[in-house]
Amino acid sequence: MAKPLAASNKVMKNYLSELMTDETPVQKKPENSVAESITENKQLEDLLQNVNANLDVKETEVMTRKSVNEPLSNKSIAVIDTIKSAVETSLVTQKSHGDVSVKSQKLYREGDFQALYFDVGGLILAVPLIELGGIHQVDKTTSLVGKPKWFKGVMLYRDEKINVVDTALWVMPEKCDEKLKASLNYQYIIMLNKSGWGLSAENLIDTVILKQEEVKWIDSPSKRPWLAGLVKDKMCALLDVDSLIQLLNDGSGINEVDS
């Protein structure tokens, strides 16, 4: 048991460390940049410990969990109600501001903004509510030939066809061994803005109000355009929804992006 866990630790550590490391020309870094790097590494170590703890719990639960969806908890219902209200407000705001596809012009970069935390395979992700198109409960999907492994299939919701993404396979494909795949219990589909794409999620953790200084923003061009920044206290990835949609439309997985 120790060896597989150690290997998992190494893979996740490398992945998380690379999130904030771009391939740039070698330059002498100022002392404050070195200090920031040390702080980031410490935060990544803390996140790694949390991920491993979550995976240990999931390994125990998977033996008794039913394959069918369980009734929504009161907390999940409250989160969804909050999201519905926020999404309706954001749609009105977007119409009044026009297109906000450019990173520097995103509405959530002005003042406080709301975000949804959700988790996948022990990893916490965040999405700005203003770029959230809605949330659905998982239903059966229809597979399509010739699609990437991370494409779970098409799910029908009323008259809408949703392209469902296996989020764990897209975000951390190198970590998705058989053990992790067997432990995944996707319950929700997180819709990305007005697109037909939805991310599979295991749990809706909470909706929060974030201040600009609580996020380590990635403003310069990056080899990870899907990453808007890292929420400092949670050290979770804040998704750049518009960039992620473009990558999904192009059929690009994270390996193609990061290579």
GUBA-429208 format. One record per residue (C-alpha): residue number from 1; x, y, z; residue in one letter. Coordinates in Angstrom, 1 decimal, padded with zeros to 4 digits, m for minus. Layout:
! GUBA-429208
seq / xx / yy / zz / type
NUM / X / Y / Z / A
...
//
This chain:
! GUBA-429208
seq / xx / yy / zz / type
1 / 000.0 / 000.0 / 000.0 / M
2 / 002.9 / 002.4 / 000.8 / A
3 / 004.5 / 002.1 / m002.6 / K
4 / 001.4 / 003.0 / m004.6 / P
5 / 000.6 / 005.9 / m002.3 / L
6 / 004.2 / 007.2 / m002.6 / A
7 / 003.9 / 007.0 / m006.4 / A
8 / 000.6 / 008.8 / m006.3 / S
9 / 002.1 / 011.5 / m004.1 / N
10 / 004.9 / 012.0 / m006.6 / K
11 / 002.6 / 012.3 / m009.6 / V
12 / 000.3 / 014.8 / m007.9 / M
13 / 003.2 / 016.8 / m006.5 / K
14 / 004.8 / 017.1 / m010.0 / N
15 / 001.4 / 018.1 / m011.5 / Y
16 / 000.6 / 020.7 / m008.9 / L
17 / 004.1 / 022.1 / m009.0 / S
18 / 003.9 / 022.5 / m012.8 / E
19 / 000.6 / 024.4 / m012.6 / L
20 / 002.5 / 027.6 / m011.7 / M
21 / 005.6 / 026.9 / m013.7 / T
22 / 005.8 / 028.0 / m017.3 / D
23 / 008.6 / 027.2 / m019.7 / E
24 / 010.3 / 030.7 / m019.9 / T
25 / 013.9 / 031.7 / m020.7 / P
26 / 016.3 / 031.3 / m017.8 / V
27 / 016.5 / 034.6 / m015.9 / Q
28 / 017.9 / 035.7 / m012.6 / K
29 / 015.0 / 036.0 / m010.3 / K
30 / 014.7 / 038.8 / m007.7 / P
31 / 014.8 / 037.7 / m004.1 / E
32 / 011.1 / 038.4 / m003.6 / N
33 / 010.3 / 036.1 / m006.5 / S
34 / 012.3 / 033.3 / m004.9 / V
35 / 010.4 / 033.9 / m001.6 / A
36 / 007.1 / 033.7 / m003.5 / E
37 / 008.2 / 030.4 / m005.1 / S
38 / 009.1 / 028.9 / m001.7 / I
39 / 005.6 / 030.0 / m000.4 / T
40 / 003.9 / 028.5 / m003.4 / E
41 / 005.7 / 025.2 / m003.0 / N
42 / 004.7 / 025.0 / 000.6 / K
43 / 001.0 / 025.7 / m000.4 / Q
44 / 001.2 / 023.0 / m003.0 / L
45 / 002.5 / 020.6 / m000.4 / E
46 / m000.4 / 021.4 / 001.8 / D
47 / m002.8 / 020.8 / m001.1 / L
48 / m001.1 / 017.5 / m001.8 / L
49 / m001.7 / 016.3 / 001.7 / Q
50 / m005.4 / 017.3 / 001.4 / N
51 / m005.8 / 015.4 / m001.9 / V
52 / m004.2 / 012.3 / m000.4 / N
53 / m006.5 / 012.4 / 002.6 / A
54 / m009.5 / 012.7 / 000.4 / N
55 / m008.4 / 009.8 / m001.7 / L
56 / m007.9 / 007.6 / 001.4 / D
57 / m011.5 / 008.4 / 002.4 / V
58 / m012.8 / 007.7 / m001.1 / K
59 / m011.1 / 004.3 / m001.2 / E
60 / m013.0 / 003.3 / 001.9 / T
61 / m016.3 / 004.7 / 000.6 / E
62 / m016.1 / 003.1 / m002.8 / V
63 / m016.8 / m000.4 / m001.4 / M
64 / m020.2 / 000.6 / m000.1 / T
65 / m021.3 / 003.4 / m002.4 / R
66 / m024.3 / 002.7 / m004.6 / K
67 / m023.9 / 003.2 / m008.4 / S
68 / m027.2 / 005.2 / m008.6 / V
69 / m027.4 / 008.9 / m007.6 / N
70 / m028.3 / 009.5 / m004.0 / E
71 / m030.9 / 012.2 / m003.1 / P
72 / m029.5 / 015.7 / m003.0 / L
73 / m028.3 / 016.8 / 000.5 / S
74 / m029.7 / 020.0 / 002.0 / N
75 / m026.3 / 021.7 / 001.5 / K
76 / m026.2 / 020.8 / m002.2 / S
77 / m029.8 / 022.1 / m002.7 / I
78 / m028.8 / 025.4 / m001.0 / A
79 / m025.7 / 025.7 / m003.2 / V
80 / m027.7 / 025.1 / m006.4 / I
81 / m030.3 / 027.6 / m005.3 / D
82 / m027.5 / 030.2 / m004.7 / T
83 / m026.0 / 029.4 / m008.1 / I
84 / m029.3 / 029.7 / m010.0 / K
85 / m029.8 / 033.2 / m008.6 / S
86 / m026.2 / 034.2 / m009.3 / A
87 / m026.3 / 032.8 / m012.9 / V
88 / m029.5 / 034.7 / m013.7 / E
89 / m027.9 / 037.9 / m012.4 / T
90 / m024.7 / 037.3 / m014.3 / S
91 / m026.6 / 036.8 / m017.6 / L
92 / m028.1 / 040.2 / m017.2 / V
93 / m024.7 / 041.7 / m016.3 / T
94 / m023.1 / 040.1 / m019.4 / Q
95 / m025.7 / 041.5 / m021.7 / K
96 / m025.1 / 045.0 / m020.4 / S
97 / m021.3 / 044.7 / m020.8 / H
98 / m021.2 / 042.9 / m024.1 / G
99 / m018.5 / 040.3 / m025.0 / D
100 / m016.0 / 039.7 / m022.2 / V
101 / m013.8 / 037.0 / m023.8 / S
102 / m010.5 / 038.8 / m023.3 / V
103 / m008.8 / 037.9 / m020.1 / K
104 / m008.0 / 041.4 / m019.0 / S
105 / m011.6 / 042.5 / m019.5 / Q
106 / m013.3 / 039.7 / m017.6 / K
107 / m016.0 / 041.1 / m015.3 / L
108 / m014.8 / 039.0 / m012.3 / Y
109 / m011.5 / 040.9 / m012.4 / R
110 / m013.2 / 044.0 / m011.1 / E
111 / m013.8 / 043.9 / m007.3 / G
112 / m015.2 / 040.9 / m005.4 / D
113 / m016.7 / 038.0 / m007.3 / F
114 / m018.5 / 034.8 / m006.5 / Q
115 / m017.1 / 031.4 / m007.3 / A
116 / m018.2 / 027.8 / m006.9 / L
117 / m015.9 / 025.2 / m005.4 / Y
118 / m016.3 / 021.6 / m006.6 / F
119 / m014.2 / 018.5 / m006.3 / D
120 / m013.0 / 015.8 / m008.7 / V
121 / m010.9 / 012.9 / m007.6 / G
122 / m009.8 / 014.7 / m004.4 / G
123 / m008.8 / 017.8 / m006.3 / L
124 / m010.7 / 021.1 / m005.7 / I
125 / m011.5 / 023.3 / m008.6 / L
126 / m013.2 / 026.7 / m008.8 / A
127 / m015.3 / 028.4 / m011.4 / V
128 / m016.5 / 032.0 / m011.4 / P
129 / m020.3 / 032.1 / m011.1 / L
130 / m020.5 / 034.7 / m013.8 / I
131 / m019.1 / 032.1 / m016.3 / E
132 / m021.3 / 029.3 / m015.0 / L
133 / m024.1 / 028.2 / m017.3 / G
134 / m025.9 / 026.1 / m014.8 / G
135 / m025.8 / 022.7 / m013.0 / I
136 / m027.5 / 019.4 / m013.8 / H
137 / m027.5 / 016.1 / m012.1 / Q
138 / m025.7 / 013.3 / m013.9 / V
139 / m027.7 / 011.2 / m016.3 / D
140 / m026.8 / 008.5 / m018.8 / K
141 / m024.5 / 009.5 / m021.7 / T
142 / m024.2 / 008.3 / m025.2 / T
143 / m020.6 / 007.6 / m026.4 / S
144 / m019.5 / 008.9 / m029.7 / L
145 / m016.9 / 007.1 / m031.9 / V
146 / m013.6 / 008.9 / m032.5 / G
147 / m013.7 / 011.2 / m029.5 / K
148 / m010.9 / 011.6 / m026.9 / P
149 / m010.8 / 009.5 / m023.8 / K
150 / m011.9 / 012.4 / m021.6 / W
151 / m015.1 / 012.8 / m023.6 / F
152 / m017.7 / 010.8 / m021.6 / K
153 / m020.4 / 011.3 / m024.2 / G
154 / m023.6 / 013.3 / m024.9 / V
155 / m026.2 / 013.7 / m022.2 / M
156 / m029.7 / 014.9 / m023.1 / L
157 / m031.3 / 017.5 / m020.8 / Y
158 / m034.8 / 018.4 / m022.1 / R
159 / m034.1 / 019.4 / m025.7 / D
160 / m030.5 / 020.3 / m025.0 / E
161 / m027.5 / 018.1 / m025.9 / K
162 / m024.6 / 018.4 / m023.4 / I
163 / m021.1 / 017.3 / m024.2 / N
164 / m019.9 / 015.8 / m021.0 / V
165 / m016.2 / 015.9 / m020.0 / V
166 / m014.6 / 013.4 / m017.6 / D
167 / m012.9 / 016.1 / m015.6 / T
168 / m010.4 / 013.9 / m013.9 / A
169 / m009.2 / 012.5 / m017.2 / L
170 / m008.9 / 016.0 / m018.7 / W
171 / m007.3 / 017.8 / m015.7 / V
172 / m004.9 / 015.0 / m014.4 / M
173 / m004.8 / 012.2 / m017.0 / P
174 / m001.5 / 010.9 / m015.6 / E
175 / m003.1 / 010.3 / m012.2 / K
176 / m006.2 / 008.5 / m013.5 / C
177 / m005.2 / 004.9 / m012.8 / D
178 / m007.8 / 002.2 / m012.4 / E
179 / m008.0 / 002.7 / m008.7 / K
180 / m008.9 / 006.4 / m009.1 / L
181 / m011.3 / 005.7 / m012.0 / K
182 / m013.1 / 003.1 / m009.9 / A
183 / m013.5 / 005.6 / m007.0 / S
184 / m015.0 / 008.4 / m009.0 / L
185 / m018.6 / 009.2 / m008.2 / N
186 / m019.7 / 011.9 / m010.6 / Y
187 / m023.0 / 013.4 / m009.5 / Q
188 / m023.2 / 016.8 / m011.2 / Y
189 / m022.5 / 018.4 / m014.6 / I
190 / m021.1 / 021.9 / m014.3 / I
191 / m022.1 / 023.8 / m017.5 / M
192 / m019.5 / 026.2 / m018.9 / L
193 / m021.0 / 029.5 / m019.8 / N
194 / m023.4 / 029.4 / m022.8 / K
195 / m021.5 / 026.5 / m024.4 / S
196 / m022.7 / 022.9 / m024.8 / G
197 / m019.8 / 021.7 / m022.6 / W
198 / m020.2 / 020.4 / m019.1 / G
199 / m017.6 / 019.3 / m016.5 / L
200 / m018.3 / 016.2 / m014.4 / S
201 / m018.1 / 016.9 / m010.7 / A
202 / m018.3 / 014.7 / m007.7 / E
203 / m019.4 / 017.2 / m005.0 / N
204 / m020.5 / 020.8 / m004.9 / L
205 / m018.5 / 022.1 / m002.0 / I
206 / m019.6 / 025.7 / m001.6 / D
207 / m020.2 / 029.1 / m003.2 / T
208 / m017.9 / 031.9 / m001.8 / V
209 / m017.1 / 035.5 / m002.4 / I
210 / m013.5 / 036.1 / m003.4 / L
211 / m011.5 / 039.3 / m003.2 / K
212 / m009.0 / 040.1 / m006.0 / Q
213 / m006.0 / 039.7 / m003.6 / E
214 / m007.2 / 036.2 / m002.6 / E
215 / m006.3 / 034.9 / m006.0 / V
216 / m002.8 / 034.5 / m007.6 / K
217 / m003.8 / 035.6 / m011.1 / W
218 / m002.0 / 034.5 / m014.3 / I
219 / m002.2 / 037.6 / m016.5 / D
220 / 000.6 / 037.0 / m018.9 / S
221 / 000.3 / 034.5 / m021.8 / P
222 / 000.6 / 031.0 / m020.4 / S
223 / 001.0 / 027.5 / m021.7 / K
224 / m002.0 / 026.7 / m019.5 / R
225 / m004.7 / 029.1 / m020.8 / P
226 / m007.4 / 027.2 / m019.0 / W
227 / m006.0 / 028.3 / m015.7 / L
228 / m007.1 / 031.8 / m014.6 / A
229 / m005.2 / 031.6 / m011.3 / G
230 / m004.9 / 029.8 / m008.0 / L
231 / m007.1 / 030.6 / m005.0 / V
232 / m004.5 / 031.1 / m002.3 / K
233 / m006.2 / 029.8 / 000.9 / D
234 / m007.6 / 026.7 / m000.8 / K
235 / m004.7 / 026.4 / m003.3 / M
236 / m007.2 / 025.2 / m005.9 / C
237 / m007.3 / 026.0 / m009.6 / A
238 / m009.6 / 028.8 / m010.7 / L
239 / m010.7 / 027.9 / m014.2 / L
240 / m010.6 / 030.3 / m017.2 / D
241 / m013.9 / 029.1 / m018.7 / V
242 / m013.7 / 030.8 / m022.1 / D
243 / m010.2 / 029.4 / m022.7 / S
244 / m011.3 / 026.0 / m021.5 / L
245 / m014.3 / 026.0 / m023.9 / I
246 / m012.0 / 026.8 / m026.8 / Q
247 / m009.7 / 023.9 / m025.9 / L
248 / m012.6 / 021.5 / m025.7 / L
249 / m013.9 / 022.8 / m029.0 / N
250 / m010.5 / 022.0 / m030.5 / D
251 / m010.5 / 018.6 / m028.9 / G
252 / m007.4 / 019.4 / m026.9 / S
253 / m006.6 / 017.6 / m023.7 / G
254 / m004.3 / 019.0 / m021.0 / I
255 / m001.3 / 017.1 / m022.4 / N
256 / m001.6 / 018.7 / m025.8 / E
257 / m001.9 / 022.1 / m024.0 / V
258 / 001.0 / 021.7 / m021.7 / D
259 / 003.4 / 020.1 / m024.2 / S
//
